[in-house]
Amino acid sequence: MKIKFYTILSSVTIAALSLIAPSAKAQQGMQFYRPDNLQGVNIFETTKADTVAFTGLKVKVGGNFELTFQTLRDQNTATSLIPKGYTSNVNSLIPLTDGFQLPMANLNVDAQLADGIRTNITVYLASRHHEDTWVKGGYIQFDKLLFLHSDLINDIMKSVTIKVGQTDVDYGDQHFRRSDGGNTIYNPFIENYIMDEFATELGAEVYYHSNSGLFLMGGISNGELDETVVAPVKIDSATNQVNKYDPAFHGKLGFDKQINKDFRLRVSGSFYTDPSASSNTLFGGDRTGSHYFNVMENQAVASATVLSDANDYSPFSGRLNPGFSEEVHTYMGNLFLKYQGLEFFGTIEDAHGRAITETTDRQATQYAADLIYRFPQDKQNFWIGFRYNTVTALLQGYTSNVTVNREAGSFGWFLTKNIMTKIEYVNQAYDGYPSDNILNGGRFKGVDIEASIGF
């Protein structure tokens, strides 16, 4: 794990300053905030429940750390292929053994700046995809606008939240349940969806929350993970014009209510649309990487990479990116049901898009269902779970669809609200890939054991 000295020093300095600052009360509760521990499980967008009194500037320095032991094995039926420049079969799989993955860690700094105004910055200290320290992003969230001294605006803000910054695009509900580098505390499984819809983009979101449980969100972003002010020069194959960097729009409509003390119902529909981009990464914007290491990968390709670490040459093992880098229009429906300790979370997703060299859109669909039982009833700090996830997509250059199916079973335990461990058995299979593709007849399965801390 490559963490530079100045990174450690800066992290310690931030923590120390937050503890000694005369006006700051470190590690106290934030307003309109999702906890980084067991209490944050099954929280989606923050609510308008004003339950924490503002007593002055507060700074909270926290972190997420995870360590995973992997016993996965893979196989395929792809034909031998030795392209020009290689001396061995690029369709042979890397031999796997039981062992520990590269640990991942996040640093979280939250500050309550004023009554109803909170900010966050998250730093990836170390991860599979980016081994050095990177800033994930940061945002400011307004739940009150008292500085405007307007009774009308104060009444409006009782139902409205405004979020601005470089942060997670609130498309769908699954991104609230996924692992994010060292932060695996909200995910009852080891990995995220096969088609992982997650990106940090620069933009703004406005939420309306109704007392009835109805909520509405509208957002705009730049449609890019890596912003640029350099004028485009590439030609869009669909329009034969110089490419444009249009803004992306997304929205969500839903209902979320605790019907009674035993039953909660949440249903939502989301969309995200970007008609033209420099390089849209909604399905490939994870800067931390997959939590299944080196499955369905080739050693010759890894050894030939010009990157400094072979972990980084193909960091998304087990995932499928449809490659909608130029244009993407996608829709997701989610259903969350919780009766006492029994939970169901379902996803239906339909995405269309293309790369800049394509003239027509392609389609990708995803379905997923999680069934979780948490026990005992008073604590719900243990769980057992099962996930089924399937993706069917037409990839660039293909004439027929490919399909990837995953079944995963998990058992987990929150030893305390900040310490979690889980074990998962996964079985994933690939279908429809041509014989000269490394994923032809591909399959991997096995057990992962993960320990995680969040505070």
C-alpha positions in Angstrom: 0.0 0.0 0.0 1.7 3.2 -1.2 0.8 6.0 1.2 3.3 8.8 1.1 4.8 10.5 4.2 3.2 13.8 3.6 -0.2 12.1 3.3 0.1 10.6 6.7 1.5 13.9 8.1 -1.4 15.9 6.6 -4.0 13.5 7.9 -2.5 13.6 11.4 -2.4 17.4 11.2 -6.0 17.7 10.2 -7.0 15.4 13.1 -4.9 17.4 15.5 -6.3 20.8 14.4 -9.8 19.5 14.8 -9.1 18.5 18.3 -7.3 21.6 19.5 -9.3 24.3 17.6 -10.9 26.5 20.2 -14.2 26.9 18.5 -14.5 23.3 17.2 -16.0 20.3 19.0 -14.5 17.3 17.3 -16.3 14.0 16.8 -19.7 15.3 17.8 -22.9 14.8 15.8 -23.5 16.5 12.5 -26.8 17.9 11.4 -28.7 16.2 8.5 -25.9 13.6 8.3 -25.5 9.9 7.5 -23.4 8.1 10.1 -20.4 6.2 9.0 -21.3 3.1 11.0 -24.2 0.7 11.7 -26.5 3.6 12.2 -26.1 4.7 8.6 -27.3 1.3 7.2 -30.4 1.7 5.1 -30.2 5.5 5.1 -30.5 7.0 1.6 -30.8 10.7 1.1 -30.5 12.6 4.4 -33.9 13.6 5.8 -35.2 16.9 7.1 -35.4 15.7 10.7 -33.8 18.5 12.6 -32.7 16.5 15.6 -29.2 17.9 16.3 -29.0 21.4 17.9 -26.4 23.8 16.5 -24.0 25.0 19.2 -21.2 26.3 17.1 -18.6 25.1 14.6 -18.0 21.3 14.8 -15.4 19.3 12.9 -15.5 15.5 12.7 -12.5 13.6 11.4 -13.3 9.9 10.6 -12.2 7.1 8.5 -13.1 3.8 6.8 -10.7 0.8 6.6 -11.2 -2.6 5.1 -9.2 -5.8 4.8 -10.3 -8.8 2.7 -9.1 -12.4 2.4 -9.9 -13.9 -1.0 -10.2 -17.6 -2.0 -11.7 -17.1 -5.5 -11.0 -19.4 -8.5 -11.8 -18.8 -12.2 -11.9 -20.6 -15.5 -12.8 -20.0 -19.2 -13.0 -21.8 -22.5 -11.4 -19.0 -24.7 -9.2 -20.1 -27.6 -5.5 -19.4 -27.4 -4.5 -15.9 -28.8 -1.0 -14.4 -29.1 -1.3 -10.9 -30.6 1.6 -9.1 -32.1 4.0 -7.9 -29.4 3.1 -10.7 -27.0 4.9 -14.0 -26.5 2.2 -15.8 -24.6 -1.5 -16.5 -24.7 -3.4 -13.4 -23.7 -6.6 -15.5 -23.1 -5.0 -17.6 -20.3 -6.1 -16.6 -16.8 -3.8 -15.4 -14.0 -3.3 -18.3 -11.6 -5.0 -17.4 -8.3 -4.3 -18.5 -4.7 -5.8 -17.8 -1.3 -4.5 -14.6 0.1 -5.2 -11.0 1.3 -6.1 -8.3 -1.1 -4.6 -4.8 -1.0 -6.3 -3.0 2.0 -8.2 0.1 1.2 -8.7 3.2 3.4 -10.7 6.5 3.3 -10.4 9.7 5.2 -13.6 11.6 5.9 -13.6 15.2 7.2 -17.0 16.7 8.0 -17.7 20.2 9.3 -20.8 21.9 10.6 -20.2 25.4 9.4 -23.4 27.0 10.5 -26.9 26.0 11.6 -28.2 23.8 8.7 -25.0 24.1 6.7 -22.6 21.2 6.5 -19.6 20.3 4.3 -17.7 17.1 3.6 -14.5 16.1 1.9 -13.5 12.5 1.3 -10.0 11.3 0.5 -9.0 7.9 -0.9 -5.9 7.2 1.2 -5.2 3.9 -0.6 -7.2 1.7 -3.0 -6.8 -0.9 -5.7 -7.4 1.5 -8.6 -5.5 4.5 -7.3 -2.8 3.2 -5.0 -1.6 6.7 -4.0 -3.8 9.3 -2.1 -6.5 11.0 -4.2 -9.2 13.4 -3.2 -12.6 11.8 -4.0 -14.4 15.1 -3.8 -16.4 17.3 -1.5 -19.6 19.2 -1.2 -21.6 21.7 0.8 -25.1 20.9 1.9 -27.7 23.5 2.8 -30.7 22.5 4.9 -31.2 26.0 6.3 -30.5 29.5 4.8 -30.8 31.6 7.9 -28.2 34.1 6.6 -30.8 35.4 4.2 -33.0 36.5 7.1 -36.2 35.6 5.3 -39.2 34.0 7.1 -40.5 32.8 3.7 -37.2 31.1 2.7 -36.9 29.6 6.2 -40.4 28.0 5.7 -39.4 26.7 2.3 -36.2 25.2 3.6 -38.1 23.1 6.1 -38.8 20.9 3.1 -35.8 21.6 0.8 -32.2 20.5 0.7 -29.5 22.0 -1.6 -26.3 20.1 -2.3 -23.4 21.6 -4.4 -20.0 20.2 -5.1 -18.0 17.4 -6.7 -19.8 14.4 -5.2 -21.8 11.2 -5.9 -24.4 11.6 -8.6 -27.7 10.7 -6.9 -28.8 8.3 -9.7 -30.7 5.3 -8.4 -30.7 4.0 -4.8 -28.0 1.3 -5.1 -25.1 3.8 -4.8 -26.2 4.3 -1.1 -25.6 0.6 -0.5 -22.3 0.1 -2.4 -18.8 -0.3 -1.2 -16.6 2.8 -1.8 -13.0 2.0 -1.3 -12.4 1.5 2.4 -16.0 2.3 3.1 -17.8 -1.1 3.0 -19.9 -0.5 6.1 -23.3 -0.1 4.2 -22.9 -3.0 1.9 -24.1 -6.4 3.1 -22.0 -8.1 0.3 -18.4 -7.9 -0.7 -18.8 -6.3 -4.2 -21.1 -3.8 -5.9 -23.4 -4.5 -8.9 -22.0 -6.0 -12.1 -22.8 -2.8 -13.9 -21.7 -0.3 -11.2 -23.5 3.0 -11.7 -21.3 5.4 -9.7 -19.5 8.6 -10.5 -18.4 11.8 -8.8 -19.3 14.9 -11.0 -19.3 18.6 -10.4 -22.9 19.8 -10.0 -25.8 20.6 -7.8 -28.9 18.8 -6.6 -32.1 20.2 -5.1 -34.4 18.0 -3.0 -38.0 18.5 -1.9 -39.2 16.3 1.0 -42.9 16.0 1.9 -44.2 15.0 5.3 -46.3 12.4 3.5 -43.1 10.5 2.5 -43.0 11.8 -1.1 -39.7 13.2 -2.3 -38.4 14.8 -5.5 -34.9 15.6 -6.7 -33.5 17.5 -9.7 -29.8 17.8 -10.5 -27.4 19.1 -13.0 -23.7 18.2 -13.5 -20.9 18.6 -16.0 -21.2 15.0 -17.0 -17.5 14.4 -16.3 -15.3 12.9 -13.7 -12.2 14.7 -15.0 -13.2 18.3 -15.8 -11.5 20.1 -18.7 -11.4 23.6 -20.1 -9.6 22.5 -23.3 -11.8 22.9 -26.4 -13.0 19.7 -28.0 -11.4 18.6 -31.3 -12.8 15.1 -31.8 -15.5 14.5 -34.4 -18.8 12.9 -33.2 -19.5 10.1 -35.6 -23.2 10.5 -35.2 -23.4 14.2 -36.1 -20.1 14.6 -38.1 -19.6 17.7 -36.0 -17.0 18.7 -33.4 -17.9 17.1 -30.1 -19.8 19.1 -27.5 -19.5 19.0 -23.7 -23.1 19.3 -22.8 -24.4 19.3 -19.2 -25.9 16.2 -17.8 -29.2 16.1 -16.0 -30.6 13.6 -13.5 -33.6 13.4 -11.3 -35.5 11.2 -8.8 -39.1 10.8 -7.7 -39.9 8.5 -4.8 -41.8 7.6 -1.7 -40.2 6.6 1.6 -42.1 6.2 4.8 -42.1 4.1 8.0 -45.7 2.9 7.7 -45.7 1.6 11.2 -43.1 0.5 13.8 -42.5 -2.8 11.9 -42.8 -1.9 8.2 -41.0 0.6 6.0 -41.7 1.1 2.3 -39.5 3.0 -0.2 -40.0 3.1 -3.9 -38.1 5.4 -6.3 -37.6 6.1 -10.0 -34.4 7.8 -11.4 -33.0 9.0 -14.6 -29.7 10.3 -15.9 -29.1 11.8 -19.3 -26.0 13.2 -21.0 -26.3 13.8 -24.7 -22.6 14.5 -25.4 -19.5 14.3 -23.2 -15.7 14.4 -23.3 -15.7 11.0 -21.4 -18.8 10.2 -19.4 -18.0 7.7 -16.6 -21.3 6.9 -15.0 -20.6 3.2 -15.4 -16.9 3.4 -14.8 -16.2 6.3 -12.4 -15.1 4.3 -9.4 -11.6 5.4 -8.5 -11.2 2.6 -6.0 -11.8 -0.5 -8.0 -13.5 -3.9 -7.6 -13.4 -5.9 -4.4 -12.9 -9.1 -6.4 -9.2 -9.1 -7.3 -7.6 -10.4 -10.5 -10.5 -12.7 -11.5 -10.9 -13.3 -15.3 -7.6 -11.4 -16.0 -4.5 -12.2 -17.9 -0.9 -12.1 -16.6 0.7 -11.2 -20.0 -1.5 -8.1 -20.3 -0.8 -7.1 -16.7 3.0 -7.5 -17.2 2.9 -5.4 -20.4 1.1 -2.4 -18.8 3.0 0.9 -18.6 1.3 1.7 -15.3 3.4 1.6 -12.1 1.4 -1.1 -10.5 -0.3 -4.1 -12.2 -3.2 -3.8 -9.8 -4.2 -0.7 -11.8 -4.2 -2.1 -15.3 -7.6 -3.7 -15.0 -9.1 -2.6 -11.6 -12.7 -3.5 -12.3 -12.5 -7.3 -12.2 -16.0 -8.9 -12.3 -17.8 -5.8 -13.5 -19.2 -4.8 -16.9 -18.9 -1.3 -18.3 -21.2 -0.8 -21.4 -18.9 1.9 -22.7 -21.3 4.8 -23.0 -18.6 7.4 -22.9 -20.1 9.9 -25.4 -23.8 9.7 -24.8 -25.9 8.0 -22.1 -29.6 7.9 -21.2 -30.5 5.6 -18.4 -33.4 4.9 -16.0 -33.6 2.9 -12.8 -36.4 1.8 -10.6 -35.8 0.7 -7.0 -38.0 -1.0 -4.3 -37.0 -1.3 -0.7 -39.2 -3.2 1.8 -38.3 -3.8 5.4 -40.5 -5.7 7.8 -38.9 -6.0 11.2 -35.6 -7.7 10.4 -36.5 -8.8 6.9 -35.4 -6.6 3.9 -35.8 -6.7 0.2 -34.0 -4.3 -2.2 -34.7 -4.6 -5.9 -33.3 -2.8 -9.0 -34.5 -2.6 -12.6 -32.3 -0.6 -14.9 -32.4 0.2 -18.6 -29.5 2.1 -20.2 -28.8 3.4 -23.7 -25.7 5.1 -25.1 -22.7 5.0 -27.3 -19.0 5.9 -27.7 -17.9 8.8 -29.9 -17.0 6.5 -32.8 -20.5 5.0 -32.9 -23.4 6.3 -34.9 -26.2 4.5 -33.1 -27.1 3.7 -29.5 -26.7 0.4 -27.8 -28.6 -1.0 -24.9 -27.8 -2.5 -21.5 -30.2 -3.8 -18.9 -29.7 -4.8 -15.3 -31.8 -6.6 -12.7 -30.8 -7.2 -9.1 -32.5 -8.4 -5.9 -31.2 -8.5 -2.4 -32.9 -10.5 0.4 -31.5 -9.7 3.8 -32.5 -10.9 7.3 -31.1 -9.0 10.2 -31.3 -10.3 13.8 -31.8 -10.3 16.7 -34.8 -8.0 16.5 -33.7 -5.5 19.1 -30.1 -5.0 17.7 -30.1 -6.3 14.2 -26.3 -6.5 14.3 -26.2 -9.9 12.5 -27.5 -10.7 9.0 -27.7 -13.4 6.4 -28.3 -12.4 2.8 -28.7 -13.5 -0.8 -28.2 -11.4 -4.0 -29.0 -12.2 -7.6 -27.7 -9.8 -10.2 -27.8 -10.1 -14.0 -26.7 -7.8 -16.9 -27.5 -8.2 -20.6 -25.7 -5.7 -22.9 -24.7 -5.1 -26.5 -21.1 -4.1 -26.4 -19.3 -2.0 -28.9 -18.3 -4.0 -32.0 -20.6 -7.0 -31.0 -23.5 -8.2 -33.1 -25.3 -10.0 -30.2 -25.8 -9.5 -26.5 -23.6 -10.8 -23.8 -24.9 -11.8 -20.4 -23.3 -11.9 -16.9 -25.0 -13.5 -14.0 -24.0 -13.5 -10.3 -25.4 -15.2 -7.2 -23.9 -14.3 -3.8 -24.7 -15.3 -0.3 -23.4 -13.5 2.8 -23.3 -13.7 6.5 -22.3 -10.7 8.6 -21.8 -9.3 12.1 -21.5 -5.8 13.5 -19.3 -6.5 16.6 -19.9 -2.9 17.6 -21.6 -0.2 15.6 -18.2 0.7 14.1 -16.7 -2.7 13.5 -18.1 -5.2 11.0 -17.1 -8.5 9.5 -18.7 -10.5 6.7 -18.2 -13.6 4.7 -19.5 -14.1 1.1 -19.8 -17.0 -1.3 -20.0 -15.8 -4.9 -20.6 -17.6 -8.2 -20.5 -15.5 -11.4 -20.8 -16.7 -15.0 -20.3 -15.1 -18.5 -22.3 -16.0 -21.6 -22.3 -14.8 -25.2 -18.7 -13.7 -25.5 -16.9 -14.8 -28.7 -14.4 -17.7 -28.6 -11.4 -15.3 -28.9 -12.4 -13.3 -25.9 -10.9 -14.1 -22.5 -14.5 -14.1 -21.0 -15.7 -16.8 -23.3 -17.2 -19.6 -21.1 -15.9 -17.6 -18.1 -16.8 -18.3 -14.5 -15.4 -17.6 -11.1 -16.5 -18.6 -7.6 -15.3 -18.9 -4.1 -15.4 -17.2 -0.7 -14.2 -13.8 0.5 -14.0 -12.7 4.2 -13.9 -9.0 5.0 -13.3 -6.9 8.1 -14.3 -3.2 8.1 -14.2 -0.3 10.4 -16.1 3.0 10.0 -16.2 6.0 12.3 
